[in-house]
Amino acid sequence: MKIKWHLTVLFVLGMMASLSAQSAADRPNILWIVSEDNSPFIGAYDDDFATTPHLDQLAAEGILYENVYATAPVCAPSRSTLITGMFPTSMGTMHMRSTFPIPSSIRFYPHYLRQAGYYTTNNSKKDYNTVDQPEVWNESSNQATYANREAGQPFFAIFNTTISHESSIHQSIPTAELRHDPAAVPIPPYHPRTEAMEHDWAQYYDKIEEMDRWVGEILAELEASREAENTIVFYYSDHGGILGRSKRFLYESGLHVPLIVRFPEKYQSMAPLPPGSRTDRIVSFIDFAPTLLSLAGVPMPEVMRGTGFFVERAGPEEDYAYSFRGRMDERIDMSRSIRDERYRYTRNFMPHKIYGQHLEYLWRAPSMQSWAEEFQKGTLNETQSRFFQPKPIEELYDVEADPHNIRNLADDPVYTPVLERMRAATMAWMVEVRDVGLIPEAMIERITERTTMYEYARSDAYPIEEILPRVDLMSRGDIKALRQGLKDDDPVIRYWAVVALINHPDQAAKRLKDLRELAEDEEPAVQIVAAECLYALGEIDLARAVLGRALDSPYEKTRLQALNVLFGFDKAHLEPLMPRIEAIIPDDENNRDYDVRAAKGSVGREWSVVRGQW
């Protein structure tokens, strides 16, 4: 039975009032079962190739949500949303494992549950992309269990598995041992059907089957504890994945996740729909913390965003799921995306950077290596090749007609009203949350030595309502805006003026004098992006001198930005800087710092690559 979300309001009228009157002992237990890195490759989601009997049964007993979206297509930033109930772009926690601080007034949601009498356990992943608050958990380890609570005490428990994590396909098992047939595995049209691609997809479906078996074990343990009749169960994934163009990318394949919620008979009055229902309501990770607190009868802190997805929405702006992409591992990028019931819109702020920038961890997958090899051979079709090419400024997809997001409608005049509506909604969201993604991370690293980005973004130092429209104009090649931006007092504006010139080389050639001056700018992030543009214009020695200084910076993110530019240098041009790049790489083989990864990428790079394009 499929029910439109706006018809579910009758099921929850009065729920909050009744919960607030309950004592802690009367409140439901809440169990979150979390898998990593998987889209809805589940039988209950109509995937006939999947082997997921336990999740299928859970869906038959609960509510299946069809339109649920992570705020980021990668773990740490998406988990930052989940633990705070806030957009990472408002706090400076949007870049992968940046761990910048947040204000002490922003508490992780288990804090409020503990205050309300809940026993809180986490087994065991955190990865919150900011400074930890370990005191919010009664237990947090791979041994954590709700069994240790006091008699009659309600619990909130998370069990997380890495079975389906991206790393599960880095080591290929023999084909003869696979349970899912590589020759029959469904492969999306943007992937070439190479032997490695077939194998990785089949092995991944095996991992989904193993993950499903683990879910069954968690549910069986709950039954054995005799707490199933008192426990609301959630199952979801932390983002989509895992093969190339899913995890880390702002498509349905990276953002769309499964969500199943089962209410026991005792708490059916709280359920928005009866068992066995499906709903197409748009749900975002920003809604998870408010939902959890509402079930526990805990008031939502004013600082939190989102809406509990068992209650009526406040307005049409909540019919969008907002998502973002910042730096992914060692590669810098910036995009913002929103999804409504039918369309996905994405705004790319760095279109000169190809989708498939080389990431050491992503390239460990045999399927990713085979895809890149086929591109180099010239054997791919246009859809499959697009991943290794620069991006358009805007993307628009009709997800109903095009679930794999391969037909960009942004330039189709028929869809201009949809494009303009979703573009405006994206810009309004960025201003509303005071999106600090426009500030280069090399600047953020220094700003957070004296304050948090959340507080900085709400000061006079960051007038985003003025900055964002100017960035938009410059990115579209507005000559007046570019000319003014290159001379602006704000380094953020100067930075984006140069990024715009990289995307408009005809204008860049006319601004060579300005670019040479910006190579000596007081802000290192501006110097580095100016060097990137100067290199493209043939100013090799000047660009190399600027980037060489940046490599000696005491700040990791400054070094990382410079290394991103240097990855695009021709081998002969890079050679004089190689000793300084190698000096960044420590003797410790276990060091996983992102500037170290980027340095290793340049040292071991295949020189058939041109300007970082595989």
N, C-alpha and C positions, 0 to 999 in steps of 0.2 A: 504494500500500500504506500503510495507516494503522495505526500501532502505538501502544499505550498506553505512556506514558513509563516506567512501572515495569518494563516488560519489556526495557528497553534496557541494563540494568546489565551483562549478560553481555558486551556489546560493549566495555566499558571497564575490566574488571578488569585490573589490572596496568599500565594506561596511565601512571599517575604514576610508578610505579617505573621503567619503561623510559625515560621522559623524563628523569628525574633523572640517569640514567647517560649521557645523550647529551652530546656537546660542543656548543657553540654552532653550529658549522658543520653539524651533523646535524639541527638543529631546523627545524621547518617555517617558511616564510614565512607571514605572516598579512596578508591584505588586507581592510580594512573599506571597503565601498562604502555611503555613507550619503546618503539622500535626505531632504529636509526636508518636514515638514508633510503626510504622507500616511498614511492608513489603508490596509488591504490591497485597494486598487482595482487588482487585478492578476488576469490571467486564471488563473494557477495557484491563486489563492484563490477560484476559481469565480465571478469577476466577468465575465460574458459581454459586458459593454459595453466593457470595457477592451481596449486595444491594447498588449500588453506581451510581444512575442515573445522578447526577450532574457531577461527575468526568468522567463518560462515555461520556457525552455530551461534556465536555471540551476537551477530547481526540479526539473526532470526529471533533472538530473545530481547533485542534492544532496538535502538534507533540508529539508522545509518545516515550520516551526513554526506551529501554528494559534493558540496562546494565548500571545502575547507582549505585554507591557504596559509602557509608559513609566511611570516613577514620577510624572511630572507631564505635563499635557497642553499644555505649552509649552516652548520650546527651552532657554533658559538654565538653569532648575532641573533639567530632565531631563538636560542635559549635565553638570551638576554631579554628578549620580549616576554617570554613565558614567565620568567622568574620575577620580573618587575611589573608587568602589566603596562609597559610603556614602550613607545617606539625607540629603538636604539638610535635612530637619526636625531632624536631630541636630546640624547644624553652623550653622544660621542662614542657609542659602543657598537657602531655599525661595521667597522673594519675587522676582519678575521683575527681573533685572538690579540686584540690591541690592549685589553685590560686597563683602559683609562678609568679613573675614579668617577664615582657618581656622588651626589650630595648625601649626607647622612640621613636626611629626611626621606630619602627614597629607600624603603625597606623591601626586602624580598618577601613575597606573599606568605611563606610559612611562618613568618614572624607574627602575623595577625591570627593565623590558625592556632599557634601555640598560646597566644594570649587568650584565645577563646576556649582553651581547654583541650585542644586536639593534641594527640601524640603524632609527631611528624617524623617520617623516615624517608631516606633517599638511598636507593640501591641501584647505581651509586654515582652515575655521571653528573657532573656539575657543568663546567665549561660555560660559565655565564658571561664571559667576555668583559668582566669588570672585577674589581676587588671583591673577594668573597665575603660573605656574612655567615660563617659556619655556625654561629649560635642560633640560627633560625631552625635548625634541625635537632630533634632529640637524638637521632642517629643518622649518620651519613657515611656509609662504607659498603663494601660488597657483602657484608654480613648483616646489614641493617634490616630489621623486620618489625612489623607491627605487633608481633607476639610478645614483645617486652613491655608493653604498656601496662598501666594499672587496670585492675578489673573494672569493667564498665566504661572505660575511657574511650571516646571515639578516636579514630585514627585517620590520618591522611598519609598514604604510602605511595611512593613511586618505585616501580621496577623498570629498569632500562636495560635493553640488550644491544650488543654490538654485532650480533649474528649477521645482520643484513648490511652492515657498514661497508662503505666503499672498499676498505682494505680486504674484504672477503673475496674479491676477484683478482687481487694482485698476484696471488700464486695460483696458477691454473692447475686444477686437478685433471687426471687423465680422462679423456672423453668417455672411455668405457665405464667409468665410475659415475657419470652423470645420470640422474634420474629423469631429467627433462631433455628431450631430443633436440640437439642443436639444429638439425635440418628442419625441424618443424617450429622452432621458436619464432614468435612474432617479433619483427624488427621494424622500428619506425622508419619512415621514408627518408629522413635526413641521415641515416646511417647506411654505409655500404655493407653489403652482405658478404663480408670477408669471413674466413674460417675463424679468426680470432674473435670477431664480433659475434658470430653465432655461438661460439663457445662461452664467451663472457655472459651473454644474455641467458643461456641455458644454465650456467653455473649460478647466476644470480637468482633465477627462479628456484633452484635447489635451496639457496640460502633463505629465500622467502618461506619455503616449506619448512625448513628447520626453525625459523623464527616462529612460525605458526605453532609448531610443536611446543616450543618454549612458552608461548602464550597459554596453551592448554595446561602446562604444568603449573603456571601461576594461578590459573583459575581453579585447578584441582586442589591446590594448597589452600585457597580461600574456602572452598567447600569443606575441606577437612578441618579447618579451624572453626567451622560452624558460624562463620561471620558473613557468609554470602547473602543471607536474608537481611542483613543490616548494611550492605555495602553497595554503593553506586560505583560501577566500573566504567572507566574510560579506556579505550585503546586508540592510540594515534601514533604517527611518525613525526620525527622532529623536522623533516623537510623531505622533498622529493629526491629521487636518485635512481641509480647511481652512475650509470654509464655517461660518456661524454655528452654534453649539451643538456644535462638534467641538473644534477647537483651543481650549484654555483651559478646557474643561469635562470634568468627571469622569464621562463616559459612555464606552461602547465606541468611539464616534466620535472621542473625543479621546485615548484611551489605548491602544487596540488597534493594534498595528503589525505589519507584515510582517517576517519573519525567514527567510532562506534561507541554509543553510550547505553549501558544497560542499568535500568532501575529495578531493584527487587520489588516484589509485590507490596511490601511494607511501605515503600516510598513512591508508589505509582502516582499518588496525588501530586507529586512534584514534577512528574514527567510531562514534557510538552506534547508527547504523542504516545500512542499505545505501542506495545511490543511488536516488532516486525515492520515498523514504519520506515519510510525513506523520506528525507526532506531535502529540498534544493536551496534552503536558506544559505546565504553567504555568511561564512564564519571565518574569522581571522584569528591568528595566534594572540592578537591584542585582546581578544574576548575571553581567553581561557582563565586568566586570574580573576576577573570579575565574576565569571560563572562559578568558579570554585568557591569564592567567598560567599556568593549568594546562597549556594547549597548549604554552606555551613552556618548561615545566618549571621555572617560578619559584614558590617557596613564596608563599602568600598572606599578606600582613601581617595581624597579629592584629586591627588596627583595622578592616579591611574587613568588610563584611556580605556576605550572599548566598552562593550555592553555584554552582560550575561546573555548567552544565546538560548536561554530558556524563557526570556522575557521579551516584550515588544520593544522594537527599536525606537529611538527618540526621533529620528528624522531620516530623510533620504540620503544624507551624506554617509550614513552607516550601511548603506547597501553596496558599498565598495569594500574590497579587501586591498589594503595598501601594502606594497612590498618594495624592497630596495636591494641594490647591489653596490657594495663598496669594494675595498681591496680584498681580493681573494688570495689567501696565502701570500706569495711573493709578488703578485701582479696587481698593479693599480688600475682601477676602473671606477666608473660611477654611472649608475642608471637608477631610475625610479619607475615603478609599474603599478597599475591598479587594475582590478578585475571587477566587473559587475556580473549580472546573471548570464550575460551572453558574450561580452567582449573583453579582451585584454589589450590595454594600452601601455606602451613602454616609452619612456623618454631617455635617450642615451646622451649623456653629457660629454662623453669622450668617444665620438664615433670613429676617430682615426685609429683607435685601438681595436684590433680584430677580436671577434668573439673568442677564438681559440688561442689566446695567449698561452705560451708554454708554462705550465705549472709542473714542477717536479713530481708532486704527489699524484696529480691527475694522470700524468704520462706513465705511471707505473702499470696501469691497466694495459694488457696486451691489445685489447680492442682499440684503445686510444692511439697506440703506436701504429696499428694497422691502418686506422683512418687517416692519420697524418701521412703515412707512406703512400697511400692511394692518391692523396691530394698531390703529393710531389710527382707522382707518375702521370698525373693528368687524366686519371681514369674515372673520376667522379662526375656525376651530373651536376646541374646548377644548384639544386637543393642541397646536395651533400657537400658541395664546395663552399657554400656560403659561410660555413662556420669558420673558415680560415681567411675571411675577407673582412674589410672594414665594415662598420655598422652604419645604418641610416640614423638620422637624428631621432626619428619617431617610428614606432611600429604599432600596428593595429591589427588584431586578429579576431575573426568571428569564430569563437571556440566551438560553438555548436557545429558549424560546417567544417571546421578546420582544427580538430583537436590536437594536432601535432604542431600547430602554429608555424606553418611554412609559407602561407600566402599573406604577405604584408599588404594591407588595404589602406595604408596611410596616404598614399598618393591617388587613391580612387575617389573622384569627386562625389560619387554616390554616398560615400561614408563620411563626407566632410562634417555633417552635424554630429555624428558620433565622435569623430576625432576631436572636434573643438570642445565638446562637452567633457570628454575624459582628460584632455589636456588641461582644461581649466580646473578640473577637480584635482589633478595631480599638483598643479602649482599652488592651489589653495591649501592643500594638505601640507605641502612643504613649508609654507609660510606659517600655518597654524601651529605646527609642532616645532617650528624654528629649526629646521633641518640644518645641522652643522656639517653635512657632507660637502657643502661648497667650500669649506675651509680645508686646504691641503693638510694631509696627515702630518707632514713635516712641521707645520705650524701648530697643529693640535698637540703634538708631543711637547712643545715648549710652553704652550698656554696652560696645560694641565699641571705644570710645575707650581702654579700659583693659584689655580682655581679649577673648578670642574667645568666641562663643556656645557652642561645643563645651565649652570649659572651664567657662564660667559654669553651663551646664546640669548639670554634674557636681559642682557645689559645693553647700554648704548653702543657698545663696541661692535655689535653685530646686527645692523639694520637689514635683516634678510628681506623684508618687504620692499626695499629699494635695490638690494643686490640681485635678487633672483630675476626680475624683469630685465635688468641690464645684461645679465649673463645670457638670458634667452635671446635677446636681440643680437648680441655679439656672436653667439653660436650660429645664427642664421645669416651672418655676413653683413650686418648693418654697418656701413662704412663710418657713419658719424659715431655710433656707439663704440666701434673699435678704436677709432682715433682718440676718443675721450678716455676709454678704458685703459689704454696703454700709459696714459699720463696721470691716472687717478691716484689720490692719496692712499686709498685702501689697497693693501697688497693682495687681498682676495680678488678684487676687481682686476688688478694688473695680471694676476695669475690666469684668470679665465679669458682675458683679452688675448694672451699669448696662445692659450689652448685653441681659441677660435681661429687664430692665424694659422695654426698647424692644419686646421681643417679647411682653410681657404688660402692655399699657397699663392694664388694670384695676388691677394692682398698682402701676404707676408713679404713677398719680394719688394713691395713698395714701402715697407716699414723696416728696412734693414737697419737704418740709423737708430730707430727706437729699440730694436731688438739688441743691438750692441750695447746700448745704455742699460737695458734691463739685465744683461748678463752681469752687470756690476750692481744690481739692485741690493738694497739693504736686507731683503727677505730671501733666504736661500731657496725656498720653494719656487720663487719667481725666477731666480737665476737659472735653476735647473731646467725649467720648462722653456725658458728663453734659449738655453743651449740646445734643447731638443729641436726647436724650430730653426736655429742657426745651422745646425748640422744638416738639416734637410735642404737648406739653401746653399750648402757648400762651404760654410764657414767652419771648416773642420778643426783647425788649430784652436780657435777661440772656444768652440764648444767643448773640446777635449780639456782645455785648461780649466774651464768652469766646473766640469764634472770631476776632474781630478781633485779640485779643492773640496768638493762635496764628499768624496770618498774618505777624506780625512776628518770629516765631522765627528764630534763625539755623540751625535744623535743618530740612532738607528734608522729612523724613518727618513731622515735626510739622505743617508747613504742608500737606503732602499729606493728612493725616488731616482737618484742618480743611476743606480744599477739598472733600473727599468729602462732608462733611456739608452744606456750603454749596450743593452742586449740587442738593440737595433743597429749598432755600428757594424760596418764592414770589418772583417778580420784585421786587415792591415791598419785600419784607423784605430782599432782597439788595442793593438799590440803594445804601444808605449805605456798604457795604463795597466797592463796585465799584472805587473808586480804589486801594484797597490790593491788591485782586486783580490789577488791571492792572499794578501796580508789580512784580509777580512775573514778568511776561512781559518778557524782554529784547528788545533790538532785533535780536539775532541770530536770524534766521528758522530757522537750522539747529539751534537748541537743542532737544534732545529730552528734557530732564529731565522726570520725571513730574509734579513740582509745576507745571511750566510747562504741560504738556499739560492738567492738571486746571484750571488757571487759564484757559487758552484755552477749555476746555469750558464754563466758567461764563459767560465773556464772550460767547461765540457761541451760547449755548444757545437752543434753540427753547422758547419759554415755554408751549407746550401741554403740556409735560412736567409731571407732578405728582409731587413728591418723588422725582425721579430715575426714575420709572417711565414708560417710553415707551409 
